Amino acid sequence: MSNSKLESVVRGEQLLDRVRQVLKKEGLSTQDKVELENEVETYLLPALDKFRDAGRFIYEPFLFEKSGIIGKLKNLTLGKIGNVARNVVEKSVMRQQKFNDNSYTLLMHLYNENRDLKERLDKLEGKHKDESK
């Protein structure tokens, strides 16, 4: 094994040890079976769904809501500043939004596929038990 691979293995083991220590501090044992599907369904999928539309905040209007000449000037200035800010951050926000949307879609597909495969496995195990009797 080369030095870089050996170092990677050692770093991986150190990382696993740190994760085990954190889990132990939190009161979770690595021996306990964690219901991952429940965690994904309860926390991860709703969080990803909320972050799918990451760019909605940049299109909120910048309004001062004052009448008169000074109010119109302030509204015009704030509108210009808002447009410049939108132009600056829009490209990166759109990339992040696309990434978030793709991540959510992929994870939903994998989650549904995993659930379907578990159902099929349960049916096959049920048939196997019936045949063995």
Secondary structure, DSSP 8 states (H G I E B T S, - for coil): --HHHHHHHHHHHHHHHHHHHHHHHTT--TTS---HHHHIIIIIHHHHHHGGGGGGGGGS-------HHHHHHHHHHHHHHHHHHHHHHHHHHHHHHHHHHHHHHHHHHHHHHHHHHHHHHHHHHHHHHHHH-
